[in-house]
Amino acid sequence: MSSLIEKSLTEIYSMLMAGEATAVEAVKACLDQIEKTEPETKALLAVCVEEALKLAAEMDEKGPDSSKPLWGVPVVVKDVLATKGVPTTAGSKILEGFTPFYDATAVARLKEAGAIIIGKANMDEFAMGSTTENSAYKTTTNPWDPSRVPGGSSGGSGATIAAGQCFAALGTDTGGSIRLPASFCGCVGVKPTYGRVSRYGMIAYGSSLDQIGPMTRTVEDSARVLNVIGGHDNRDSTSVDRPMEDFVAALSERTDLSGLTIGLPEEYWGEGLSAEVSEACRAAIAKAEELGAKTVPVKLSMTEYAIATYYIIAMAEASSNLSRFDGVRYGHRSKDPKELIDLYTKSRTEAFGDEVQRRIIIGTYVLSAGYYDAYYRKAAQIRRLLREDFLKAFESCDLIAGPACPTTAFPVSELTADPLQMYLMDIFTISLNLVGMPGMSLPVGFGKDTNMPVGLQLMAPAFEEKTMLQAAHILEKSLPKLPKVKI
């Protein structure tokens, strides 16, 4: 493994600015690591070898540009984000061969900041899944243990970071799809406040839930990427027009956690939580208390309804969003259909995977006449009550903390035959998507039984990423560093 690939994003950027490494050397180090690890990890759906090397050479010729906060840094983006000139499939056969002519806003902002896109990350088809086993192309494995899943739907993004293939990756989070793979793969994953990062150019799953965020090795790296991709965008009607803070600069404003109150919801620390995850997360909370934080119990009593509420709303929105993939304008088209309806039916049946079809069917059902009031309207009401739960909890604390997932990464294929059990993996993450608030997963150690990474989830009020990142940064520096993955 090249010594360069062991560096954090912040470290490699400093080396690039100081002339201690070139952009070409950074790209080659990543490409060499991809060649070495990809046969087993299967994290990427596309690798931009020639394009990345050419751009890096051009950048080196001009010299480092300190006005660009990601100058020369190789990054990977999830395959749900439109990337100009690079195949973008959302992990689905129905978009096989589709190459966008434009960049998603988040991708464009990475490029403007000097980042070099070296690949597209594998994912669950249309971001529907928690393990990346629902990809139509390949099953990504966890670099810590290839017999286990990397989480999902941004499993490719988490695995590419853990495998040392790049210095940062973009994921998307609809119900925990950044935080879950970050927890399973031992990296930092941040889901920003809904509206903080433009969704323009992202292939939608659940439009009121989806959010783009960074996955990196350190909290400071995530803060640096969030600085770049965040901010208002006129092309996205859900983008919030408010000033962006400098999250990297804010990290140095705190030296300890004194004056900070962390809420511990009893619903996140009880039945269903594995002993090894509980032990690692409680040890991290104890460390936060040593650093000056005060902990208080809080109630999130609507948590028991979150799974049902989320899947009704998410599947309803998926049914609507995926109706555009009809086999007519782009993507897969069935051969020799008898007539138009037959074309629609065959194209979608042939190209959508089982999980996507399941969610479309359920979503169509809950939106249909006679069932809308009983299901969708009721879910929308519960969503409001869930938000009130969080607002009340934040009256007594600055942040809320709990496990990112009830377990560590489990074996490949263990839950594929039981969709309901798979859905329950999101119990600690989905609420934040329903209420639009920010959250992140921070690696806090390993489970004693499985020897797999454990992630602690920090949650904050809307647009309070600054406090969340500050606390995570201080805690991160006080916890033992995870070793490098041995591949």
C-alpha positions in Angstrom: 0.0 0.0 0.0 1.4 3.4 -0.9 2.1 5.6 2.1 0.0 8.4 0.4 -3.2 6.3 0.6 -2.8 6.1 4.3 -3.2 9.8 4.7 -6.4 11.6 5.6 -7.9 14.1 3.1 -6.6 17.0 5.2 -3.1 15.5 5.3 -2.9 14.7 1.6 -4.2 18.2 0.8 -1.5 19.8 2.9 1.1 17.7 1.1 -0.2 18.7 -2.3 -0.2 22.4 -1.3 3.4 22.1 0.0 4.6 20.3 -3.1 5.4 17.1 -1.1 3.2 15.2 -3.4 1.7 15.8 -6.8 -1.9 15.3 -8.0 -0.7 12.6 -10.4 1.0 10.7 -7.5 -2.2 11.0 -5.4 -4.3 9.7 -8.3 -1.9 6.8 -9.1 -1.8 5.8 -5.4 -5.6 5.5 -5.4 -5.7 3.7 -8.8 -3.1 1.2 -7.6 -5.1 0.6 -4.4 -8.3 0.1 -6.5 -6.5 -2.4 -8.7 -5.3 -4.3 -5.6 -8.5 -4.3 -3.6 -11.4 -4.1 -6.1 -11.5 -7.7 -7.1 -12.6 -8.6 -3.6 -14.2 -5.4 -2.3 -16.3 -4.6 -5.5 -16.9 -1.1 -4.3 -17.0 0.7 -7.6 -19.1 0.5 -10.8 -16.9 2.8 -12.8 -13.2 3.9 -12.6 -12.2 7.0 -14.4 -8.5 6.1 -15.1 -7.6 8.1 -18.2 -9.7 11.1 -17.3 -8.4 11.3 -13.7 -4.7 11.0 -14.8 -5.1 13.6 -17.5 -6.8 16.1 -15.2 -4.2 15.5 -12.5 -1.3 16.1 -15.0 -3.0 19.3 -16.2 -3.4 20.5 -12.6 0.3 19.7 -11.8 1.4 21.7 -14.8 -0.4 24.8 -13.5 0.7 24.2 -9.9 -1.2 24.0 -6.6 -4.1 26.4 -6.1 -4.7 27.2 -2.4 -8.0 28.9 -3.3 -9.4 25.4 -4.1 -9.9 23.4 -0.8 -9.9 20.0 -2.5 -7.2 20.7 -5.1 -5.8 17.4 -6.5 -7.7 15.2 -4.0 -9.1 12.0 -5.6 -12.7 11.3 -4.6 -15.5 8.9 -5.4 -19.2 9.7 -5.8 -22.1 7.4 -5.4 -23.6 6.2 -8.6 -26.9 7.9 -7.9 -25.3 11.4 -8.7 -25.3 12.5 -12.3 -21.7 12.8 -13.4 -21.0 14.3 -16.8 -19.5 11.8 -19.3 -19.5 9.0 -16.8 -22.1 6.2 -16.7 -24.7 6.8 -14.0 -27.0 3.9 -13.3 -28.2 4.2 -9.7 -27.2 0.5 -9.4 -30.1 -0.5 -11.7 -30.3 -2.3 -15.1 -33.0 0.1 -16.2 -30.3 2.9 -16.5 -27.6 0.7 -17.9 -25.7 2.7 -20.5 -27.0 6.0 -19.4 -24.3 8.7 -19.5 -25.4 12.2 -18.2 -24.4 15.4 -20.1 -24.3 17.4 -16.9 -23.1 17.2 -13.3 -25.2 17.1 -10.2 -24.6 20.3 -8.2 -22.7 18.4 -5.4 -20.4 16.8 -8.1 -19.9 20.2 -9.9 -18.9 21.8 -6.6 -16.4 19.1 -5.9 -14.8 19.7 -9.3 -14.9 23.5 -8.8 -13.0 22.9 -5.5 -10.3 21.0 -7.3 -11.3 17.4 -6.5 -10.6 14.7 -9.0 -13.4 12.2 -9.6 -11.8 8.8 -9.9 -14.8 6.5 -9.7 -18.5 5.9 -9.1 -19.5 3.8 -6.1 -21.7 0.8 -6.1 -25.0 1.0 -4.3 -28.3 -0.7 -3.6 -30.6 -0.2 -6.7 -32.1 3.3 -6.5 -30.7 3.5 -2.9 -33.3 0.9 -1.7 -31.5 -1.3 0.8 -29.2 -1.5 3.8 -26.5 -3.9 2.6 -25.6 -3.1 -1.1 -26.8 -6.6 -1.9 -29.6 -5.1 -4.0 -27.2 -3.7 -6.7 -28.0 -5.0 -10.1 -24.3 -5.3 -10.9 -22.3 -6.7 -8.0 -22.4 -7.3 -4.2 -19.9 -5.0 -2.4 -18.1 -6.6 0.6 -16.9 -5.1 3.8 -13.1 -4.5 3.6 -12.7 -5.4 7.3 -14.2 -8.8 6.6 -15.2 -9.7 3.1 -17.7 -12.3 4.4 -19.8 -9.4 5.8 -21.9 -6.6 4.3 -20.7 -3.0 4.1 -24.1 -1.6 4.9 -26.2 0.4 2.4 -27.4 1.9 0.3 -24.1 3.8 0.2 -22.1 0.6 0.8 -19.8 1.3 -2.1 -18.9 4.7 -0.7 -18.2 3.3 2.7 -16.2 0.4 1.4 -14.1 2.5 -0.9 -13.0 4.7 2.0 -12.3 1.7 4.3 -10.3 0.0 1.5 -8.1 3.1 1.0 -9.2 3.6 -2.6 -9.8 7.4 -2.2 -9.7 10.2 0.3 -13.4 11.1 0.4 -16.7 9.8 -1.1 -20.2 11.2 -1.4 -23.1 9.1 -0.3 -26.8 9.7 0.0 -29.0 9.1 3.0 -32.7 8.5 2.7 -33.2 6.5 5.9 -29.6 6.0 7.2 -27.8 5.1 4.0 -24.7 7.2 4.9 -24.6 6.5 8.6 -25.2 2.7 8.4 -22.3 2.0 6.0 -20.1 4.4 7.9 -20.8 2.5 11.1 -20.2 -0.9 9.4 -17.1 0.2 7.6 -15.5 2.2 10.4 -15.5 5.6 8.7 -17.1 9.0 9.4 -20.5 9.6 7.6 -22.5 12.8 7.8 -26.1 13.3 6.9 -26.7 17.1 6.7 -29.9 18.9 7.5 -32.5 18.5 4.7 -31.9 21.4 2.4 -28.3 22.0 3.4 -26.9 20.3 0.3 -28.5 20.6 -3.2 -30.3 17.5 -4.5 -30.1 18.7 -8.1 -28.8 15.9 -10.2 -29.5 13.2 -7.7 -31.7 10.4 -9.0 -34.5 10.6 -6.4 -35.8 7.8 -4.2 -37.8 9.6 -1.5 -37.8 13.3 -2.4 -38.7 14.5 1.1 -36.1 12.3 2.7 -33.0 12.1 0.5 -29.9 14.1 1.4 -26.3 14.0 0.1 -23.4 13.9 2.5 -19.7 13.1 2.9 -18.0 9.9 4.0 -14.4 10.2 5.0 -11.7 8.9 7.4 -11.9 11.8 9.9 -14.4 14.4 11.1 -12.2 17.2 9.8 -12.2 15.7 6.4 -16.0 15.5 6.4 -16.2 19.1 7.5 -14.0 20.1 4.6 -16.2 18.3 2.1 -19.4 19.7 3.6 -18.0 23.2 3.3 -17.6 22.5 -0.5 -20.9 20.8 -1.3 -23.2 22.7 1.0 -25.1 26.0 0.2 -28.1 27.3 -1.6 -28.8 26.2 -5.2 -31.5 27.9 -7.3 -32.0 24.7 -9.3 -33.2 22.8 -6.3 -36.5 24.0 -4.8 -35.8 22.1 -1.6 -32.4 23.9 -1.1 -32.5 26.3 1.9 -31.1 29.8 1.3 -29.1 30.5 4.4 -25.4 31.4 4.9 -22.9 28.6 5.1 -20.6 28.4 8.1 -17.0 27.4 7.8 -17.1 24.0 9.5 -13.4 23.4 9.4 -12.6 26.7 11.1 -15.3 26.0 13.7 -13.5 22.8 14.8 -10.8 24.8 16.5 -13.3 26.9 18.5 -13.8 24.1 21.1 -11.1 22.4 23.1 -13.4 20.2 25.2 -17.0 19.3 25.7 -17.7 21.5 28.7 -21.0 23.3 28.6 -22.4 20.7 26.2 -25.4 18.6 27.1 -26.0 15.2 25.4 -29.4 13.5 25.5 -29.5 9.8 25.7 -32.9 8.4 24.4 -33.9 5.3 26.3 -35.6 4.0 23.2 -32.1 3.7 21.5 -30.3 1.9 24.4 -32.7 -0.9 25.3 -34.1 -4.0 23.8 -32.7 -5.2 20.5 -29.3 -3.5 20.9 -26.4 -6.0 20.8 -24.2 -6.1 23.8 -21.0 -5.4 21.9 -22.5 -2.3 20.2 -23.9 -1.1 23.5 -20.6 -1.5 25.3 -18.6 0.4 22.6 -21.1 3.2 22.4 -21.4 3.6 26.2 -17.6 3.7 26.5 -17.6 6.6 24.0 -20.3 8.4 26.0 -18.3 7.9 29.2 -15.3 9.5 27.4 -17.5 12.5 26.4 -18.4 12.9 30.0 -14.7 12.9 30.9 -14.2 15.7 28.4 -16.8 17.8 30.1 -20.1 16.9 28.5 -23.2 16.4 30.7 -25.6 13.6 29.8 -29.3 13.6 30.4 -32.1 11.1 29.6 -34.5 12.2 26.9 -37.7 10.6 25.5 -38.3 9.9 21.8 -41.6 8.0 22.4 -42.7 8.0 18.8 -39.6 5.9 17.8 -41.7 2.7 17.8 -43.8 4.1 14.9 -40.8 5.4 12.9 -40.2 2.2 10.8 -43.8 2.0 9.6 -44.0 5.7 9.0 -40.8 5.8 7.1 -41.5 2.9 4.8 -45.0 4.1 4.0 -43.7 7.6 3.0 -40.6 6.4 1.3 -42.3 3.7 -0.8 -45.1 6.2 -1.8 -42.5 8.7 -3.0 -40.5 5.9 -4.7 -43.6 4.8 -6.6 -44.0 8.3 -7.9 -40.4 9.0 -8.6 -39.7 5.8 -10.4 -42.7 6.1 -12.7 -40.5 8.1 -15.1 -38.4 4.9 -15.9 -40.8 3.5 -18.5 -38.5 2.1 -21.2 -39.3 4.8 -23.7 -37.0 7.8 -23.2 -33.7 6.2 -21.9 -32.4 3.1 -20.2 -33.5 -0.5 -20.7 -36.3 -1.1 -23.3 -37.9 -4.6 -23.7 -37.5 -6.2 -27.1 -40.6 -6.8 -29.3 -43.4 -5.5 -27.0 -46.9 -6.1 -28.4 -48.2 -2.6 -27.6 -47.4 0.4 -25.3 -48.7 -1.1 -22.0 -46.8 -4.3 -22.8 -43.6 -2.2 -23.3 -44.0 -0.5 -19.9 -44.7 -3.7 -18.2 -42.0 -5.8 -19.7 -39.3 -3.1 -19.5 -39.9 -2.4 -15.8 -40.3 -6.1 -14.9 -37.1 -7.1 -16.7 -34.9 -4.2 -15.4 -36.1 -3.5 -11.9 -34.9 -5.8 -9.1 -37.1 -7.5 -6.6 -36.7 -5.0 -3.9 -37.5 -2.0 -6.2 -40.6 -3.8 -7.5 -41.7 -4.6 -3.9 -41.4 -0.9 -2.9 -43.1 0.4 -6.0 -46.0 -2.0 -5.4 -46.4 -1.1 -1.8 -46.0 2.6 -2.6 -48.7 2.5 -5.2 -51.0 0.6 -2.9 -50.7 3.2 0.0 -51.4 6.0 -2.5 -54.4 4.4 -4.1 -58.0 5.5 -3.6 -59.5 4.0 -0.4 -56.1 3.5 1.2 -54.5 7.0 1.1 -56.2 8.2 4.3 -55.6 4.9 6.1 -51.9 4.8 5.4 -50.2 7.8 3.8 -52.1 10.5 5.6 -51.7 8.7 8.9 -48.0 8.4 8.3 -47.7 12.1 7.5 -49.4 12.8 10.9 -47.0 10.5 12.8 -44.2 12.3 11.0 -45.2 15.6 12.5 -45.5 14.0 16.0 -42.0 12.5 15.6 -40.7 16.0 14.8 -42.3 17.4 17.9 -40.7 14.6 19.9 -37.2 15.7 18.7 -37.9 19.4 19.2 -39.0 18.7 22.8 -36.0 16.6 23.4 -33.6 19.3 22.2 -35.1 21.7 24.7 -33.0 19.9 27.4 -29.9 19.0 25.4 -27.6 20.3 22.6 -27.1 16.9 20.9 -28.6 13.4 21.1 -26.4 10.3 21.0 -27.1 6.6 20.4 -25.9 3.7 18.4 -26.0 4.1 14.6 -27.2 0.5 14.2 -28.3 -2.3 16.6 -25.5 -4.6 15.4 -22.2 -4.6 13.7 -21.9 -5.7 10.0 -23.6 -9.0 9.6 -22.8 -11.8 7.1 -23.6 -11.5 3.4 -27.0 -13.1 2.5 -28.0 -13.4 6.2 -31.1 -11.1 5.9 -31.8 -11.1 2.2 -34.7 -13.5 2.6 -36.3 -11.5 5.4 -37.0 -7.9 4.1 -38.8 -6.9 7.3 -35.8 -7.9 9.5 -33.6 -5.9 7.1 -35.9 -2.8 7.4 -35.5 -3.0 11.2 -31.7 -2.3 10.8 -32.7 1.3 10.2 -34.5 1.8 13.5 -32.0 4.3 14.9 -31.4 6.3 11.7 -34.7 6.8 9.9 -36.2 9.3 12.3 -33.7 12.0 11.4 -34.7 11.7 7.7 -38.4 12.0 8.6 -37.7 15.2 10.7 -35.1 16.7 8.4 -32.4 17.1 11.1 -28.7 16.3 10.8 -26.8 13.3 12.1 -23.6 11.5 11.7 -21.8 8.2 12.5 -18.5 8.3 14.3 -16.3 5.1 14.6 -15.8 4.5 18.3 -14.1 1.0 18.4 -14.8 -2.6 17.6 -17.4 -5.1 18.8 -15.8 -7.6 21.1 -17.7 -10.6 19.6 -17.4 -9.8 15.9 -14.3 -7.6 15.9 -16.1 -5.3 13.4 -16.4 -1.5 13.6 -19.0 0.2 15.8 -20.5 3.6 15.0 -21.9 6.1 17.5 -24.6 8.4 16.1 -24.7 12.0 17.0 -27.9 14.0 16.2 -28.5 17.7 16.2 -31.2 20.3 15.7 -31.7 21.5 12.1 -28.7 23.4 10.7 -26.7 22.8 13.9 -24.0 20.7 12.1 -21.4 23.0 13.6 -22.0 21.8 17.2 -22.3 18.2 16.0 -19.0 18.2 14.1 -17.2 20.0 17.0 -18.3 17.4 19.5 -17.4 14.5 17.1 -14.0 16.1 16.4 -13.1 16.4 20.1 -14.3 12.9 20.9 -12.5 11.4 17.9 -9.2 12.8 19.1 -9.7 11.2 22.5 -10.6 7.7 21.3 -8.1 5.1 20.0 -7.7 5.3 16.2 -8.9 2.4 14.2 -6.1 0.5 12.6 -5.8 0.4 8.8 -7.7 -2.3 7.0 -5.4 -5.2 6.0 -6.2 -6.1 2.4 
